[in-house]
Amino acid sequence: MGLAIAQNIKLKQSKKQVKTNKEKLSPHDKELMSHLKSLKTELDTIHSSFDYATDEALIDSFIFQNMALNMRYKYYLNMCKERGLAAF
């Protein structure tokens, strides 16, 4: 029971440290968030395109694009987490 309370307190403290107000974000922070949002849009596009692809070469292309975009997305997500930014 004590562990659950300690985790709840830690969670509340970490939520307080997250930057969510756009006026408080530095230009660098805004750029990171913009990249993250753009990559999310690209990933959504790749996923919808993949669903309708029938050509083997095109399917392979979507798979590789998806892997590359996922790696870039994880990179920018980690950068945002390190800076205490809230992901949308």
MDAnalysis code that builds the backbone (N, CA, C; Angstrom):
import MDAnalysis as mda
import numpy as np

u = mda.Universe.empty(264, n_residues=88, atom_resindex=np.repeat(np.arange(88), 3), trajectory=True)
u.add_TopologyAttr("name", ["N", "CA", "C"] * 88)
u.add_TopologyAttr("resid", np.arange(1, 89))
u.add_TopologyAttr("resname", ["MET", "GLY", "LEU", "ALA", "ILE", "ALA", "GLN", "ASN", "ILE", "LYS", "LEU", "LYS", "GLN", "SER", "LYS", "LYS", "GLN", "VAL", "LYS", "THR", "ASN", "LYS", "GLU", "LYS", "LEU", "SER", "PRO", "HIS", "ASP", "LYS", "GLU", "LEU", "MET", "SER", "HIS", "LEU", "LYS", "SER", "LEU", "LYS", "THR", "GLU", "LEU", "ASP", "THR", "ILE", "HIS", "SER", "SER", "PHE", "ASP", "TYR", "ALA", "THR", "ASP", "GLU", "ALA", "LEU", "ILE", "ASP", "SER", "PHE", "ILE", "PHE", "GLN", "ASN", "MET", "ALA", "LEU", "ASN", "MET", "ARG", "TYR", "LYS", "TYR", "TYR", "LEU", "ASN", "MET", "CYS", "LYS", "GLU", "ARG", "GLY", "LEU", "ALA", "ALA", "PHE"])
u.atoms.positions = np.array([
    [0.819, -1.185, 0.000],
    [0.000, 0.000, 0.000],
    [0.864, 1.249, 0.000],
    [1.951, 1.243, 0.745],
    [2.835, 2.395, 0.803],
    [3.489, 2.696, -0.526],
    [3.792, 1.656, -1.287],
    [4.412, 1.832, -2.603],
    [3.459, 2.540, -3.554],
    [2.185, 2.187, -3.507],
    [1.198, 2.816, -4.392],
    [1.062, 4.304, -4.077],
    [1.098, 4.655, -2.808],
    [1.002, 6.061, -2.405],
    [2.230, 6.826, -2.864],
    [3.410, 6.227, -2.704],
    [4.652, 6.873, -3.138],
    [4.656, 7.077, -4.647],
    [4.159, 6.095, -5.401],
    [4.108, 6.229, -6.851],
    [3.116, 7.315, -7.262],
    [2.001, 7.413, -6.549],
    [1.004, 8.436, -6.847],
    [1.571, 9.837, -6.594],
    [2.308, 9.996, -5.504],
    [2.934, 11.287, -5.194],
    [3.966, 11.634, -6.252],
    [4.765, 10.662, -6.655],
    [5.788, 10.870, -7.683],
    [5.142, 11.273, -9.005],
    [4.008, 10.631, -9.342],
    [3.299, 10.946, -10.576],
    [2.770, 12.380, -10.537],
    [2.216, 12.800, -9.412],
    [1.708, 14.159, -9.287],
    [2.830, 15.177, -9.416],
    [3.991, 14.870, -8.834],
    [5.125, 15.782, -8.922],
    [5.635, 15.872, -10.354],
    [5.679, 14.757, -11.063],
    [6.176, 14.780, -12.439],
    [5.213, 15.528, -13.349],
    [3.919, 15.455, -13.069],
    [2.940, 16.183, -13.870],
    [3.114, 17.683, -13.705],
    [3.522, 18.114, -12.528],
    [3.730, 19.536, -12.281],
    [4.905, 20.074, -13.087],
    [5.877, 19.231, -13.406],
    [7.081, 19.663, -14.104],
    [6.896, 19.702, -15.624],
    [5.790, 19.181, -16.133],
    [5.563, 19.115, -17.574],
    [5.121, 20.484, -18.081],
    [5.777, 20.943, -19.140],
    [5.428, 22.214, -19.763],
    [4.285, 21.971, -20.745],
    [3.178, 22.654, -20.542],
    [2.056, 22.496, -21.464],
    [1.607, 23.830, -22.045],
    [1.915, 24.933, -21.420],
    [1.477, 26.244, -21.876],
    [2.386, 26.713, -23.001],
    [1.798, 26.995, -24.177],
    [2.606, 27.346, -25.343],
    [3.396, 28.632, -25.149],
    [2.902, 29.548, -24.315],
    [3.646, 30.792, -24.098],
    [4.951, 30.552, -23.336],
    [5.002, 29.482, -22.553],
    [6.195, 29.194, -21.759],
    [7.246, 28.404, -22.535],
    [6.891, 27.917, -23.703],
    [7.814, 27.095, -24.482],
    [8.825, 27.966, -25.212],
    [10.072, 27.508, -25.195],
    [11.115, 28.202, -25.948],
    [10.940, 27.881, -27.432],
    [11.575, 28.652, -28.305],
    [11.488, 28.339, -29.743],
    [11.973, 26.922, -30.054],
    [12.998, 26.473, -29.340],
    [13.520, 25.114, -29.543],
    [12.470, 24.077, -29.150],
    [11.785, 24.327, -28.029],
    [10.738, 23.412, -27.584],
    [9.600, 23.361, -28.595],
    [9.205, 24.516, -29.106],
    [8.143, 24.567, -30.102],
    [8.536, 23.813, -31.369],
    [9.803, 23.924, -31.747],
    [10.298, 23.218, -32.932],
    [10.256, 21.703, -32.716],
    [10.654, 21.248, -31.533],
    [10.603, 19.819, -31.233],
    [9.175, 19.302, -31.314],
    [8.247, 20.046, -30.721],
    [6.850, 19.634, -30.744],
    [6.304, 19.633, -32.175],
    [6.735, 20.591, -32.969],
    [6.300, 20.663, -34.362],
    [6.792, 19.446, -35.153],
    [8.056, 19.078, -34.951],
    [8.607, 17.892, -35.618],
    [7.829, 16.643, -35.210],
    [7.533, 16.539, -33.935],
    [6.814, 15.379, -33.430],
    [5.423, 15.293, -34.056],
    [4.737, 16.416, -34.130],
    [3.398, 16.442, -34.724],
    [3.457, 16.093, -36.215],
    [4.447, 16.621, -36.911],
    [4.616, 16.344, -38.334],
    [4.889, 14.858, -38.570],
    [5.748, 14.278, -37.755],
    [6.059, 12.860, -37.904],
    [4.832, 11.996, -37.629],
    [4.021, 12.390, -36.667],
    [2.795, 11.646, -36.364],
    [1.865, 11.664, -37.573],
    [1.757, 12.812, -38.222],
    [0.929, 12.925, -39.422],
    [1.469, 12.026, -40.532],
    [2.785, 12.038, -40.726],
    [3.404, 11.181, -41.751],
    [3.166, 9.701, -41.453],
    [3.276, 9.319, -40.176],
    [3.037, 7.924, -39.795],
    [1.593, 7.524, -40.080],
    [0.661, 8.397, -39.777],
    [-0.747, 8.111, -40.056],
    [-0.979, 7.931, -41.554],
    [-0.327, 8.766, -42.361],
    [-0.456, 8.674, -43.816],
    [0.108, 7.358, -44.331],
    [1.282, 6.978, -43.824],
    [1.907, 5.709, -44.236],
    [1.010, 4.539, -43.861],
    [0.444, 4.562, -42.662],
    [-0.415, 3.456, -42.226],
    [-1.648, 3.329, -43.114],
    [-2.270, 4.455, -43.461],
    [-3.462, 4.378, -44.317],
    [-3.089, 3.953, -45.741],
    [-1.941, 4.398, -46.236],
    [-1.495, 3.990, -47.575],
    [-1.163, 2.503, -47.605],
    [-0.550, 2.022, -46.539],
    [-0.169, 0.615, -46.447],
    [-1.402, -0.292, -46.528],
    [-2.504, 0.154, -45.931],
    [-3.719, -0.659, -45.916],
    [-4.269, -0.934, -47.310],
    [-3.990, -0.040, -48.267],
    [-4.546, -0.182, -49.605],
    [-3.527, -0.629, -50.651],
    [-2.297, -0.844, -50.256],
    [-1.256, -1.239, -51.206],
    [-1.408, -2.713, -51.566],
    [-1.198, -3.008, -52.843],
    [-1.282, -4.399, -53.308],
    [0.026, -4.867, -53.947],
    [0.814, -3.946, -54.461],
    [2.072, -4.290, -55.107],
    [3.125, -4.617, -54.048],
    [3.851, -5.693, -54.262],
    [4.842, -6.154, -53.286],
    [5.934, -5.115, -53.037],
    [6.416, -4.494, -54.101],
    [7.471, -3.483, -53.959],
    [6.960, -2.273, -53.183],
    [5.729, -1.893, -53.439],
    [5.137, -0.760, -52.736],
    [4.928, -1.079, -51.252],
    [4.513, -2.280, -50.965],
    [4.346, -2.711, -49.569],
    [5.680, -2.661, -48.842],
    [6.744, -3.180, -49.495],
    [8.080, -3.124, -48.899],
    [8.502, -1.680, -48.636],
    [8.212, -0.812, -49.576],
    [8.550, 0.600, -49.423],
    [7.853, 1.203, -48.208],
    [6.570, 0.913, -48.040],
    [5.830, 1.431, -46.890],
    [6.373, 0.875, -45.573],
    [6.793, -0.375, -45.596],
    [7.352, -0.978, -44.378],
    [8.636, -0.255, -43.969],
    [9.529, -0.013, -44.929],
    [10.785, 0.672, -44.621],
    [10.549, 2.122, -44.213],
    [9.607, 2.793, -44.886],
    [9.281, 4.165, -44.499],
    [8.721, 4.206, -43.084],
    [7.873, 3.244, -42.774],
    [7.288, 3.179, -41.443],
    [8.362, 2.980, -40.376],
    [9.303, 2.088, -40.643],
    [10.380, 1.845, -39.676],
    [11.216, 3.097, -39.468],
    [11.566, 3.784, -40.546],
    [12.380, 4.997, -40.446],
    [11.634, 6.100, -39.706],
    [10.368, 6.290, -40.027],
    [9.585, 7.325, -39.354],
    [9.398, 7.008, -37.870],
    [9.200, 5.736, -37.549],
    [9.064, 5.346, -36.138],
    [10.333, 5.650, -35.352],
    [11.487, 5.413, -35.957],
    [12.750, 5.694, -35.270],
    [12.919, 7.197, -35.040],
    [12.585, 7.994, -36.062],
    [12.660, 9.455, -35.906],
    [11.651, 9.941, -34.870],
    [10.453, 9.370, -34.875],
    [9.419, 9.752, -33.907],
    [9.886, 9.459, -32.483],
    [10.467, 8.277, -32.271],
    [10.960, 7.917, -30.940],
    [12.072, 8.868, -30.503],
    [12.937, 9.255, -31.430],
    [14.017, 10.186, -31.116],
    [13.443, 11.516, -30.625],
    [12.521, 12.090, -31.393],
    [11.946, 13.373, -31.004],
    [11.089, 13.253, -29.746],
    [10.424, 12.124, -29.562],
    [9.641, 11.911, -28.347],
    [10.554, 11.880, -27.126],
    [11.692, 11.206, -27.237],
    [12.656, 11.176, -26.131],
    [13.231, 12.560, -25.857],
    [13.486, 13.329, -26.917],
    [13.979, 14.699, -26.736],
    [12.956, 15.522, -25.977],
    [11.682, 15.378, -26.326],
    [10.629, 16.120, -25.634],
    [10.527, 15.695, -24.172],
    [10.624, 14.403, -23.916],
    [10.560, 13.912, -22.541],
    [11.718, 14.447, -21.710],
    [12.914, 14.465, -22.294],
    [14.085, 14.992, -21.584],
    [13.922, 16.459, -21.208],
    [13.227, 17.213, -22.044],
    [13.018, 18.634, -21.810],
    [11.774, 18.906, -20.977],
    [11.039, 17.839, -20.597],
    [9.855, 17.989, -19.768],
    [8.649, 18.504, -20.531],
    [8.584, 18.218, -21.818],
    [7.465, 18.674, -22.633],
    [6.364, 17.629, -22.642],
    [5.135, 18.068, -22.659],
    [3.998, 17.160, -22.714],
    [3.707, 16.797, -24.152],
    [3.638, 15.509, -24.416],
    [3.253, 15.063, -25.760],
    [1.744, 15.209, -25.875],
    [1.266, 15.478, -27.069],
    [-0.162, 15.710, -27.275],
    [-0.943, 14.457, -27.279],
])
